[in-house]
Amino acid sequence: MFSYLDKLESLNLNHNKVIEIESMAFEKLTSLKQLNLGFNKIRILDENLFENLKNLEQLEINNNQISKIFEATFSHLKELK
């Protein structure tokens, strides 16, 4: 989905009625530092969802309908503040 945006540093998807995000949807966004997924209808955070976001510093997932988070979902996010 975001295959040509490897230099993108900020992505705001809040208030978009997002229900589901594919497992590796963000895999090409290797420069991403800020990701806002707040105020959607996301239910599941897959264990590989943030796998390649090694530079991510800020993640907003507030005001969703999250019912399942896998143990490894956030394990790759070493730069989160």
C-alpha positions as CSV (number, residue, x, y, z in Angstrom):
1,M,0.0,0.0,0.0
2,F,2.8,2.5,0.9
3,S,5.5,0.9,-1.2
4,Y,6.9,4.2,-2.6
5,L,6.9,6.2,0.6
6,D,10.0,4.9,2.2
7,K,11.1,8.5,3.1
8,L,7.8,9.4,4.8
9,E,8.4,10.4,8.4
10,S,4.8,11.2,9.6
11,L,1.5,9.5,8.8
12,N,-1.8,10.6,10.2
13,L,-4.7,8.2,9.7
14,N,-6.9,9.3,12.6
15,H,-10.6,9.8,12.2
16,N,-10.8,7.6,9.1
17,K,-13.1,4.8,10.3
18,V,-10.3,2.2,9.8
19,I,-11.5,-1.2,11.0
20,E,-8.6,-3.5,10.0
21,I,-5.0,-3.0,9.0
22,E,-3.2,-5.7,7.0
23,S,-0.3,-7.4,8.8
24,M,2.6,-5.8,6.9
25,A,0.8,-2.7,5.7
26,F,3.6,-0.4,7.0
27,E,6.5,-2.6,6.0
28,K,8.0,-0.1,3.5
29,L,7.7,2.9,5.8
30,T,11.1,2.4,7.3
31,S,11.7,6.1,7.9
32,L,8.4,6.7,9.8
33,K,8.8,8.5,13.1
34,Q,5.2,9.4,13.8
35,L,2.1,7.2,13.2
36,N,-1.4,8.3,14.3
37,L,-4.1,5.6,14.1
38,G,-6.3,7.2,16.8
39,F,-10.1,7.6,16.6
40,N,-10.8,4.6,14.3
41,K,-12.4,1.3,14.8
42,I,-9.4,-0.9,14.9
43,R,-10.0,-4.2,16.8
44,I,-6.8,-6.2,16.3
45,L,-3.1,-5.1,16.4
46,D,-1.3,-7.9,14.5
47,E,2.1,-9.1,15.8
48,N,3.8,-8.0,12.6
49,L,2.0,-4.7,12.1
50,F,4.9,-2.5,13.3
51,E,7.8,-4.9,12.5
52,N,9.8,-2.7,10.1
53,L,9.1,0.6,11.9
54,K,12.4,0.6,13.7
55,N,12.5,4.5,13.7
56,L,9.0,5.0,15.1
57,E,9.1,7.5,18.0
58,Q,5.4,8.3,18.4
59,L,2.5,6.0,18.1
60,E,-1.1,7.0,18.8
61,I,-3.7,4.2,18.9
62,N,-6.2,5.9,21.3
63,N,-9.9,5.7,20.9
64,N,-10.2,2.5,18.9
65,Q,-12.0,-0.7,19.7
66,I,-8.9,-2.8,20.3
67,S,-9.7,-6.2,21.7
68,K,-6.6,-8.2,20.8
69,I,-2.9,-7.3,20.9
70,F,-0.3,-10.0,20.4
71,E,2.6,-10.3,22.7
72,A,5.1,-9.3,20.0
73,T,3.1,-6.4,18.5
74,F,5.3,-3.7,20.0
75,S,8.6,-5.7,20.4
76,H,10.3,-4.0,17.4
77,L,9.5,-0.5,18.5
78,K,12.7,0.3,20.3
79,E,12.6,4.1,19.6
80,L,9.2,4.8,21.1
81,K,9.2,7.8,23.5
